[in-house]
Amino acid sequence: MNMYLYIYKSKDSPLLDIEIIHLGYTFEKWSRMTKKEQNDVISKYIFNNQSYHYFIKAE
């Protein structure tokens, strides 16, 4: 399974404006990373705009 980052701007209607990014990690590798390493990866895609909401999903 691969890890994907889902970024959306509106918490009320997330499906209207969503971006899906393949993070380049398998679930196994992602789960072995520390929380700081995971946050470092996420921060490459989410920066400057704190109004974004996101979640990580394995598919």
CHARMM-style PDB file with segment names, atoms N, HN, CA, C and O in Angstrom:
ATOM      1  N   MET     1       0.843  -1.179   0.000  1.00  0.00      PROA
ATOM      2  CA  MET     1       0.000   0.000   0.000  1.00  0.00      PROA
ATOM      3  C   MET     1       0.885   1.237   0.000  1.00  0.00      PROA
ATOM      4  O   MET     1       1.939   1.265   0.636  1.00  0.00      PROA
ATOM      5  N   ASN     2       0.446   2.246  -0.714  1.00  0.00      PROA
ATOM      6  HN  ASN     2      -0.410   2.223  -1.231  1.00  0.00      PROA
ATOM      7  CA  ASN     2       1.176   3.506  -0.780  1.00  0.00      PROA
ATOM      8  C   ASN     2       0.477   4.563   0.058  1.00  0.00      PROA
ATOM      9  O   ASN     2      -0.732   4.505   0.278  1.00  0.00      PROA
ATOM     10  N   MET     3       1.261   5.530   0.520  1.00  0.00      PROA
ATOM     11  HN  MET     3       2.244   5.578   0.341  1.00  0.00      PROA
ATOM     12  CA  MET     3       0.720   6.588   1.366  1.00  0.00      PROA
ATOM     13  C   MET     3       0.390   7.820   0.519  1.00  0.00      PROA
ATOM     14  O   MET     3       1.174   8.237  -0.334  1.00  0.00      PROA
ATOM     15  N   TYR     4      -0.792   8.390   0.776  1.00  0.00      PROA
ATOM     16  HN  TYR     4      -1.429   8.052   1.469  1.00  0.00      PROA
ATOM     17  CA  TYR     4      -1.256   9.576   0.059  1.00  0.00      PROA
ATOM     18  C   TYR     4      -1.624  10.660   1.049  1.00  0.00      PROA
ATOM     19  O   TYR     4      -2.166  10.388   2.121  1.00  0.00      PROA
ATOM     20  N   LEU     5      -1.324  11.889   0.678  1.00  0.00      PROA
ATOM     21  HN  LEU     5      -0.884  12.110  -0.192  1.00  0.00      PROA
ATOM     22  CA  LEU     5      -1.676  13.058   1.471  1.00  0.00      PROA
ATOM     23  C   LEU     5      -2.854  13.737   0.794  1.00  0.00      PROA
ATOM     24  O   LEU     5      -2.758  14.131  -0.368  1.00  0.00      PROA
ATOM     25  N   TYR     6      -3.958  13.876   1.505  1.00  0.00      PROA
ATOM     26  HN  TYR     6      -4.035  13.556   2.449  1.00  0.00      PROA
ATOM     27  CA  TYR     6      -5.147  14.568   1.006  1.00  0.00      PROA
ATOM     28  C   TYR     6      -5.187  15.946   1.662  1.00  0.00      PROA
ATOM     29  O   TYR     6      -5.265  16.055   2.886  1.00  0.00      PROA
ATOM     30  N   ILE     7      -5.132  16.990   0.849  1.00  0.00      PROA
ATOM     31  HN  ILE     7      -5.068  16.902  -0.145  1.00  0.00      PROA
ATOM     32  CA  ILE     7      -5.158  18.366   1.351  1.00  0.00      PROA
ATOM     33  C   ILE     7      -6.443  19.023   0.869  1.00  0.00      PROA
ATOM     34  O   ILE     7      -6.755  18.976  -0.321  1.00  0.00      PROA
ATOM     35  N   TYR     8      -7.184  19.629   1.773  1.00  0.00      PROA
ATOM     36  HN  TYR     8      -6.931  19.668   2.740  1.00  0.00      PROA
ATOM     37  CA  TYR     8      -8.386  20.349   1.374  1.00  0.00      PROA
ATOM     38  C   TYR     8      -8.481  21.658   2.132  1.00  0.00      PROA
ATOM     39  O   TYR     8      -7.999  21.778   3.258  1.00  0.00      PROA
ATOM     40  N   LYS     9      -9.116  22.646   1.492  1.00  0.00      PROA
ATOM     41  HN  LYS     9      -9.508  22.549   0.577  1.00  0.00      PROA
ATOM     42  CA  LYS     9      -9.155  23.997   2.047  1.00  0.00      PROA
ATOM     43  C   LYS     9     -10.356  24.229   2.952  1.00  0.00      PROA
ATOM     44  O   LYS     9     -10.288  25.039   3.877  1.00  0.00      PROA
ATOM     45  N   SER    10     -11.449  23.528   2.696  1.00  0.00      PROA
ATOM     46  HN  SER    10     -11.504  22.870   1.945  1.00  0.00      PROA
ATOM     47  CA  SER    10     -12.669  23.768   3.458  1.00  0.00      PROA
ATOM     48  C   SER    10     -13.034  22.534   4.262  1.00  0.00      PROA
ATOM     49  O   SER    10     -13.179  21.439   3.717  1.00  0.00      PROA
ATOM     50  N   LYS    11     -13.178  22.724   5.555  1.00  0.00      PROA
ATOM     51  HN  LYS    11     -13.060  23.613   5.998  1.00  0.00      PROA
ATOM     52  CA  LYS    11     -13.577  21.606   6.402  1.00  0.00      PROA
ATOM     53  C   LYS    11     -15.048  21.252   6.169  1.00  0.00      PROA
ATOM     54  O   LYS    11     -15.454  20.110   6.388  1.00  0.00      PROA
ATOM     55  N   ASP    12     -15.848  22.230   5.724  1.00  0.00      PROA
ATOM     56  HN  ASP    12     -15.518  23.158   5.546  1.00  0.00      PROA
ATOM     57  CA  ASP    12     -17.278  22.010   5.532  1.00  0.00      PROA
ATOM     58  C   ASP    12     -17.573  21.182   4.287  1.00  0.00      PROA
ATOM     59  O   ASP    12     -18.479  20.349   4.294  1.00  0.00      PROA
ATOM     60  N   SER    13     -16.817  21.405   3.228  1.00  0.00      PROA
ATOM     61  HN  SER    13     -16.080  22.082   3.223  1.00  0.00      PROA
ATOM     62  CA  SER    13     -17.043  20.646   1.990  1.00  0.00      PROA
ATOM     63  C   SER    13     -15.703  20.238   1.383  1.00  0.00      PROA
ATOM     64  O   SER    13     -15.282  20.799   0.371  1.00  0.00      PROA
ATOM     65  N   PRO    14     -15.027  19.254   2.004  1.00  0.00      PROA
ATOM     66  CA  PRO    14     -13.671  18.894   1.583  1.00  0.00      PROA
ATOM     67  C   PRO    14     -13.570  18.362   0.161  1.00  0.00      PROA
ATOM     68  O   PRO    14     -12.515  18.482  -0.460  1.00  0.00      PROA
ATOM     69  N   LEU    15     -14.634  17.779  -0.368  1.00  0.00      PROA
ATOM     70  HN  LEU    15     -15.491  17.681   0.137  1.00  0.00      PROA
ATOM     71  CA  LEU    15     -14.538  17.183  -1.698  1.00  0.00      PROA
ATOM     72  C   LEU    15     -14.585  18.215  -2.818  1.00  0.00      PROA
ATOM     73  O   LEU    15     -14.299  17.881  -3.968  1.00  0.00      PROA
ATOM     74  N   LEU    16     -14.936  19.455  -2.511  1.00  0.00      PROA
ATOM     75  HN  LEU    16     -15.168  19.727  -1.577  1.00  0.00      PROA
ATOM     76  CA  LEU    16     -15.004  20.481  -3.544  1.00  0.00      PROA
ATOM     77  C   LEU    16     -13.627  20.982  -3.962  1.00  0.00      PROA
ATOM     78  O   LEU    16     -13.427  21.344  -5.121  1.00  0.00      PROA
ATOM     79  N   ASP    17     -12.709  21.005  -3.062  1.00  0.00      PROA
ATOM     80  HN  ASP    17     -12.872  20.710  -2.120  1.00  0.00      PROA
ATOM     81  CA  ASP    17     -11.373  21.526  -3.367  1.00  0.00      PROA
ATOM     82  C   ASP    17     -10.338  20.671  -2.661  1.00  0.00      PROA
ATOM     83  O   ASP    17      -9.878  21.005  -1.569  1.00  0.00      PROA
ATOM     84  N   ILE    18      -9.979  19.568  -3.292  1.00  0.00      PROA
ATOM     85  HN  ILE    18     -10.353  19.296  -4.179  1.00  0.00      PROA
ATOM     86  CA  ILE    18      -9.051  18.623  -2.656  1.00  0.00      PROA
ATOM     87  C   ILE    18      -7.885  18.331  -3.593  1.00  0.00      PROA
ATOM     88  O   ILE    18      -8.046  18.266  -4.811  1.00  0.00      PROA
ATOM     89  N   GLU    19      -6.733  18.161  -3.010  1.00  0.00      PROA
ATOM     90  HN  GLU    19      -6.602  18.214  -2.020  1.00  0.00      PROA
ATOM     91  CA  GLU    19      -5.541  17.789  -3.767  1.00  0.00      PROA
ATOM     92  C   GLU    19      -5.007  16.498  -3.171  1.00  0.00      PROA
ATOM     93  O   GLU    19      -4.890  16.378  -1.951  1.00  0.00      PROA
ATOM     94  N   ILE    20      -4.684  15.540  -4.014  1.00  0.00      PROA
ATOM     95  HN  ILE    20      -4.778  15.638  -5.005  1.00  0.00      PROA
ATOM     96  CA  ILE    20      -4.171  14.251  -3.555  1.00  0.00      PROA
ATOM     97  C   ILE    20      -2.724  14.114  -4.028  1.00  0.00      PROA
ATOM     98  O   ILE    20      -2.430  14.243  -5.216  1.00  0.00      PROA
ATOM     99  N   ILE    21      -1.834  13.852  -3.083  1.00  0.00      PROA
ATOM    100  HN  ILE    21      -2.073  13.747  -2.118  1.00  0.00      PROA
ATOM    101  CA  ILE    21      -0.402  13.767  -3.388  1.00  0.00      PROA
ATOM    102  C   ILE    21       0.122  12.405  -2.948  1.00  0.00      PROA
ATOM    103  O   ILE    21      -0.055  12.003  -1.798  1.00  0.00      PROA
ATOM    104  N   HSD    22       0.767  11.700  -3.872  1.00  0.00      PROA
ATOM    105  HN  HSD    22       0.910  12.027  -4.806  1.00  0.00      PROA
ATOM    106  CA  HSD    22       1.434  10.449  -3.513  1.00  0.00      PROA
ATOM    107  C   HSD    22       2.735  10.817  -2.809  1.00  0.00      PROA
ATOM    108  O   HSD    22       3.571  11.523  -3.371  1.00  0.00      PROA
ATOM    109  N   LEU    23       2.904  10.341  -1.588  1.00  0.00      PROA
ATOM    110  HN  LEU    23       2.225   9.767  -1.131  1.00  0.00      PROA
ATOM    111  CA  LEU    23       4.061  10.743  -0.792  1.00  0.00      PROA
ATOM    112  C   LEU    23       5.333   9.980  -1.134  1.00  0.00      PROA
ATOM    113  O   LEU    23       6.417  10.379  -0.706  1.00  0.00      PROA
ATOM    114  N   GLY    24       5.231   8.908  -1.884  1.00  0.00      PROA
ATOM    115  HN  GLY    24       4.351   8.584  -2.231  1.00  0.00      PROA
ATOM    116  CA  GLY    24       6.418   8.154  -2.257  1.00  0.00      PROA
ATOM    117  C   GLY    24       6.883   7.183  -1.181  1.00  0.00      PROA
ATOM    118  O   GLY    24       8.033   6.741  -1.189  1.00  0.00      PROA
ATOM    119  N   TYR    25       5.989   6.852  -0.257  1.00  0.00      PROA
ATOM    120  HN  TYR    25       5.056   7.210  -0.250  1.00  0.00      PROA
ATOM    121  CA  TYR    25       6.324   5.912   0.807  1.00  0.00      PROA
ATOM    122  C   TYR    25       5.286   4.799   0.834  1.00  0.00      PROA
ATOM    123  O   TYR    25       4.103   5.023   0.576  1.00  0.00      PROA
ATOM    124  N   THR    26       5.751   3.604   1.150  1.00  0.00      PROA
ATOM    125  HN  THR    26       6.711   3.423   1.359  1.00  0.00      PROA
ATOM    126  CA  THR    26       4.810   2.517   1.394  1.00  0.00      PROA
ATOM    127  C   THR    26       4.307   2.646   2.831  1.00  0.00      PROA
ATOM    128  O   THR    26       4.902   3.347   3.650  1.00  0.00      PROA
ATOM    129  N   PHE    27       3.209   1.964   3.119  1.00  0.00      PROA
ATOM    130  HN  PHE    27       2.726   1.395   2.454  1.00  0.00      PROA
ATOM    131  CA  PHE    27       2.669   1.985   4.473  1.00  0.00      PROA
ATOM    132  C   PHE    27       3.695   1.463   5.476  1.00  0.00      PROA
ATOM    133  O   PHE    27       3.818   2.003   6.575  1.00  0.00      PROA
ATOM    134  N   GLU    28       4.425   0.423   5.103  1.00  0.00      PROA
ATOM    135  HN  GLU    28       4.325  -0.015   4.210  1.00  0.00      PROA
ATOM    136  CA  GLU    28       5.406  -0.176   6.008  1.00  0.00      PROA
ATOM    137  C   GLU    28       6.511   0.816   6.362  1.00  0.00      PROA
ATOM    138  O   GLU    28       6.884   0.954   7.527  1.00  0.00      PROA
ATOM    139  N   LYS    29       7.031   1.506   5.341  1.00  0.00      PROA
ATOM    140  HN  LYS    29       6.727   1.394   4.395  1.00  0.00      PROA
ATOM    141  CA  LYS    29       8.095   2.486   5.600  1.00  0.00      PROA
ATOM    142  C   LYS    29       7.558   3.672   6.404  1.00  0.00      PROA
ATOM    143  O   LYS    29       8.208   4.136   7.341  1.00  0.00      PROA
ATOM    144  N   TRP    30       6.372   4.161   6.036  1.00  0.00      PROA
ATOM    145  HN  TRP    30       5.844   3.785   5.274  1.00  0.00      PROA
ATOM    146  CA  TRP    30       5.772   5.299   6.725  1.00  0.00      PROA
ATOM    147  C   TRP    30       5.541   4.986   8.208  1.00  0.00      PROA
ATOM    148  O   TRP    30       5.795   5.824   9.073  1.00  0.00      PROA
ATOM    149  N   SER    31       5.065   3.788   8.486  1.00  0.00      PROA
ATOM    150  HN  SER    31       4.859   3.107   7.783  1.00  0.00      PROA
ATOM    151  CA  SER    31       4.756   3.424   9.871  1.00  0.00      PROA
ATOM    152  C   SER    31       6.022   3.266  10.715  1.00  0.00      PROA
ATOM    153  O   SER    31       5.948   3.350  11.941  1.00  0.00      PROA
ATOM    154  N   ARG    32       7.168   3.042  10.096  1.00  0.00      PROA
ATOM    155  HN  ARG    32       7.228   2.974   9.100  1.00  0.00      PROA
ATOM    156  CA  ARG    32       8.436   2.943  10.832  1.00  0.00      PROA
ATOM    157  C   ARG    32       9.093   4.305  11.052  1.00  0.00      PROA
ATOM    158  O   ARG    32      10.034   4.418  11.839  1.00  0.00      PROA
ATOM    159  N   MET    33       8.610   5.328  10.370  1.00  0.00      PROA
ATOM    160  HN  MET    33       7.846   5.236   9.731  1.00  0.00      PROA
ATOM    161  CA  MET    33       9.191   6.669  10.520  1.00  0.00      PROA
ATOM    162  C   MET    33       8.741   7.284  11.837  1.00  0.00      PROA
ATOM    163  O   MET    33       7.665   6.968  12.347  1.00  0.00      PROA
ATOM    164  N   THR    34       9.574   8.167  12.385  1.00  0.00      PROA
ATOM    165  HN  THR    34      10.448   8.424  11.971  1.00  0.00      PROA
ATOM    166  CA  THR    34       9.170   8.891  13.588  1.00  0.00      PROA
ATOM    167  C   THR    34       8.151   9.960  13.207  1.00  0.00      PROA
ATOM    168  O   THR    34       8.019  10.323  12.038  1.00  0.00      PROA
ATOM    169  N   LYS    35       7.447  10.450  14.196  1.00  0.00      PROA
ATOM    170  HN  LYS    35       7.555  10.155  15.146  1.00  0.00      PROA
ATOM    171  CA  LYS    35       6.450  11.504  13.950  1.00  0.00      PROA
ATOM    172  C   LYS    35       7.128  12.745  13.351  1.00  0.00      PROA
ATOM    173  O   LYS    35       6.557  13.400  12.479  1.00  0.00      PROA
ATOM    174  N   LYS    36       8.321  13.062  13.806  1.00  0.00      PROA
ATOM    175  HN  LYS    36       8.785  12.529  14.514  1.00  0.00      PROA
ATOM    176  CA  LYS    36       9.042  14.221  13.262  1.00  0.00      PROA
ATOM    177  C   LYS    36       9.381  14.005  11.790  1.00  0.00      PROA
ATOM    178  O   LYS    36       9.234  14.923  10.984  1.00  0.00      PROA
ATOM    179  N   GLU    37       9.833  12.811  11.433  1.00  0.00      PROA
ATOM    180  HN  GLU    37       9.953  12.065  12.088  1.00  0.00      PROA
ATOM    181  CA  GLU    37      10.135  12.518  10.024  1.00  0.00      PROA
ATOM    182  C   GLU    37       8.872  12.634   9.169  1.00  0.00      PROA
ATOM    183  O   GLU    37       8.913  13.180   8.067  1.00  0.00      PROA
ATOM    184  N   GLN    38       7.753  12.122   9.680  1.00  0.00      PROA
ATOM    185  HN  GLN    38       7.719  11.679  10.576  1.00  0.00      PROA
ATOM    186  CA  GLN    38       6.490  12.240   8.951  1.00  0.00      PROA
ATOM    187  C   GLN    38       6.090  13.711   8.779  1.00  0.00      PROA
ATOM    188  O   GLN    38       5.673  14.126   7.698  1.00  0.00      PROA
ATOM    189  N   ASN    39       6.222  14.489   9.855  1.00  0.00      PROA
ATOM    190  HN  ASN    39       6.561  14.152  10.734  1.00  0.00      PROA
ATOM    191  CA  ASN    39       5.880  15.912   9.778  1.00  0.00      PROA
ATOM    192  C   ASN    39       6.790  16.663   8.817  1.00  0.00      PROA
ATOM    193  O   ASN    39       6.342  17.593   8.147  1.00  0.00      PROA
ATOM    194  N   ASP    40       8.051  16.277   8.739  1.00  0.00      PROA
ATOM    195  HN  ASP    40       8.414  15.520   9.283  1.00  0.00      PROA
ATOM    196  CA  ASP    40       8.977  16.901   7.793  1.00  0.00      PROA
ATOM    197  C   ASP    40       8.525  16.665   6.355  1.00  0.00      PROA
ATOM    198  O   ASP    40       8.604  17.565   5.518  1.00  0.00      PROA
ATOM    199  N   VAL    41       8.051  15.454   6.072  1.00  0.00      PROA
ATOM    200  HN  VAL    41       7.987  14.724   6.752  1.00  0.00      PROA
ATOM    201  CA  VAL    41       7.555  15.131   4.730  1.00  0.00      PROA
ATOM    202  C   VAL    41       6.303  15.950   4.440  1.00  0.00      PROA
ATOM    203  O   VAL    41       6.188  16.545   3.368  1.00  0.00      PROA
ATOM    204  N   ILE    42       5.373  15.987   5.376  1.00  0.00      PROA
ATOM    205  HN  ILE    42       5.466  15.503   6.246  1.00  0.00      PROA
ATOM    206  CA  ILE    42       4.115  16.721   5.191  1.00  0.00      PROA
ATOM    207  C   ILE    42       4.381  18.208   5.004  1.00  0.00      PROA
ATOM    208  O   ILE    42       3.714  18.859   4.200  1.00  0.00      PROA
ATOM    209  N   SER    43       5.349  18.752   5.738  1.00  0.00      PROA
ATOM    210  HN  SER    43       5.891  18.223   6.391  1.00  0.00      PROA
ATOM    211  CA  SER    43       5.624  20.191   5.662  1.00  0.00      PROA
ATOM    212  C   SER    43       6.162  20.611   4.298  1.00  0.00      PROA
ATOM    213  O   SER    43       6.174  21.803   3.988  1.00  0.00      PROA
ATOM    214  N   LYS    44       6.605  19.668   3.481  1.00  0.00      PROA
ATOM    215  HN  LYS    44       6.596  18.700   3.732  1.00  0.00      PROA
ATOM    216  CA  LYS    44       7.029  20.006   2.117  1.00  0.00      PROA
ATOM    217  C   LYS    44       5.835  20.414   1.261  1.00  0.00      PROA
ATOM    218  O   LYS    44       5.986  21.135   0.275  1.00  0.00      PROA
ATOM    219  N   TYR    45       4.654  19.951   1.643  1.00  0.00      PROA
ATOM    220  HN  TYR    45       4.532  19.366   2.445  1.00  0.00      PROA
ATOM    221  CA  TYR    45       3.452  20.207   0.855  1.00  0.00      PROA
ATOM    222  C   TYR    45       2.513  21.215   1.502  1.00  0.00      PROA
ATOM    223  O   TYR    45       1.729  21.863   0.808  1.00  0.00      PROA
ATOM    224  N   ILE    46       2.581  21.353   2.812  1.00  0.00      PROA
ATOM    225  HN  ILE    46       3.218  20.826   3.375  1.00  0.00      PROA
ATOM    226  CA  ILE    46       1.722  22.284   3.531  1.00  0.00      PROA
ATOM    227  C   ILE    46       2.624  23.301   4.226  1.00  0.00      PROA
ATOM    228  O   ILE    46       3.339  22.967   5.171  1.00  0.00      PROA
ATOM    229  N   PHE    47       2.583  24.537   3.750  1.00  0.00      PROA
ATOM    230  HN  PHE    47       2.002  24.808   2.982  1.00  0.00      PROA
ATOM    231  CA  PHE    47       3.409  25.580   4.340  1.00  0.00      PROA
ATOM    232  C   PHE    47       2.737  26.918   4.115  1.00  0.00      PROA
ATOM    233  O   PHE    47       1.919  27.053   3.205  1.00  0.00      PROA
ATOM    234  N   ASN    48       3.059  27.889   4.911  1.00  0.00      PROA
ATOM    235  HN  ASN    48       3.723  27.779   5.651  1.00  0.00      PROA
ATOM    236  CA  ASN    48       2.577  29.272   4.811  1.00  0.00      PROA
ATOM    237  C   ASN    48       1.076  29.429   5.017  1.00  0.00      PROA
ATOM    238  O   ASN    48       0.645  30.454   5.546  1.00  0.00      PROA
ATOM    239  N   ASN    49       0.275  28.464   4.624  1.00  0.00      PROA
ATOM    240  HN  ASN    49       0.625  27.632   4.194  1.00  0.00      PROA
ATOM    241  CA  ASN    49      -1.169  28.613   4.751  1.00  0.00      PROA
ATOM    242  C   ASN    49      -1.683  27.614   5.788  1.00  0.00      PROA
ATOM    243  O   ASN    49      -1.851  26.429   5.501  1.00  0.00      PROA
ATOM    244  N   GLN    50      -1.924  28.108   6.970  1.00  0.00      PROA
ATOM    245  HN  GLN    50      -1.788  29.071   7.203  1.00  0.00      PROA
ATOM    246  CA  GLN    50      -2.347  27.238   8.059  1.00  0.00      PROA
ATOM    247  C   GLN    50      -3.822  26.856   7.971  1.00  0.00      PROA
ATOM    248  O   GLN    50      -4.294  26.057   8.779  1.00  0.00      PROA
ATOM    249  N   SER    51      -4.564  27.412   7.002  1.00  0.00      PROA
ATOM    250  HN  SER    51      -4.180  28.061   6.346  1.00  0.00      PROA
ATOM    251  CA  SER    51      -5.986  27.109   6.905  1.00  0.00      PROA
ATOM    252  C   SER    51      -6.253  25.782   6.192  1.00  0.00      PROA
ATOM    253  O   SER    51      -7.396  25.328   6.141  1.00  0.00      PROA
ATOM    254  N   TYR    52      -5.223  25.165   5.649  1.00  0.00      PROA
ATOM    255  HN  TYR    52      -4.295  25.534   5.690  1.00  0.00      PROA
ATOM    256  CA  TYR    52      -5.415  23.876   4.996  1.00  0.00      PROA
ATOM    257  C   TYR    52      -5.656  22.786   6.038  1.00  0.00      PROA
ATOM    258  O   TYR    52      -5.098  22.817   7.135  1.00  0.00      PROA
ATOM    259  N   HSD    53      -6.482  21.842   5.677  1.00  0.00      PROA
ATOM    260  HN  HSD    53      -6.936  21.816   4.786  1.00  0.00      PROA
ATOM    261  CA  HSD    53      -6.717  20.658   6.492  1.00  0.00      PROA
ATOM    262  C   HSD    53      -6.219  19.474   5.683  1.00  0.00      PROA
ATOM    263  O   HSD    53      -6.211  19.519   4.453  1.00  0.00      PROA
ATOM    264  N   TYR    54      -5.810  18.434   6.352  1.00  0.00      PROA
ATOM    265  HN  TYR    54      -5.816  18.398   7.352  1.00  0.00      PROA
ATOM    266  CA  TYR    54      -5.273  17.297   5.611  1.00  0.00      PROA
ATOM    267  C   TYR    54      -5.442  16.004   6.395  1.00  0.00      PROA
ATOM    268  O   TYR    54      -5.679  16.007   7.603  1.00  0.00      PROA
ATOM    269  N   PHE    55      -5.313  14.912   5.676  1.00  0.00      PROA
ATOM    270  HN  PHE    55      -5.120  14.910   4.695  1.00  0.00      PROA
ATOM    271  CA  PHE    55      -5.211  13.611   6.307  1.00  0.00      PROA
ATOM    272  C   PHE    55      -4.358  12.712   5.429  1.00  0.00      PROA
ATOM    273  O   PHE    55      -4.194  12.959   4.235  1.00  0.00      PROA
ATOM    274  N   ILE    56      -3.818  11.670   6.036  1.00  0.00      PROA
ATOM    275  HN  ILE    56      -3.951  11.469   7.007  1.00  0.00      PROA
ATOM    276  CA  ILE    56      -2.972  10.701   5.343  1.00  0.00      PROA
ATOM    277  C   ILE    56      -3.782   9.419   5.190  1.00  0.00      PROA
ATOM    278  O   ILE    56      -4.487   9.005   6.110  1.00  0.00      PROA
ATOM    279  N   LYS    57      -3.672   8.800   4.027  1.00  0.00      PROA
ATOM    280  HN  LYS    57      -3.099   9.136   3.280  1.00  0.00      PROA
ATOM    281  CA  LYS    57      -4.422   7.570   3.784  1.00  0.00      PROA
ATOM    282  C   LYS    57      -3.543   6.574   3.032  1.00  0.00      PROA
ATOM    283  O   LYS    57      -2.792   6.954   2.134  1.00  0.00      PROA
ATOM    284  N   ALA    58      -3.642   5.312   3.402  1.00  0.00      PROA
ATOM    285  HN  ALA    58      -4.253   5.004   4.131  1.00  0.00      PROA
ATOM    286  CA  ALA    58      -2.931   4.243   2.695  1.00  0.00      PROA
ATOM    287  C   ALA    58      -3.888   3.604   1.698  1.00  0.00      PROA
ATOM    288  O   ALA    58      -5.018   3.256   2.041  1.00  0.00      PROA
ATOM    289  N   GLU    59      -3.425   3.454   0.467  1.00  0.00      PROA
ATOM    290  HN  GLU    59      -2.507   3.737   0.189  1.00  0.00      PROA
ATOM    291  CA  GLU    59      -4.259   2.819  -0.564  1.00  0.00      PROA
ATOM    292  C   GLU    59      -3.417   1.833  -1.350  1.00  0.00      PROA
ATOM    293  OT1 GLU    59      -3.920   1.186  -2.268  1.00  0.00      PROA
TER     294      GLU     59
END
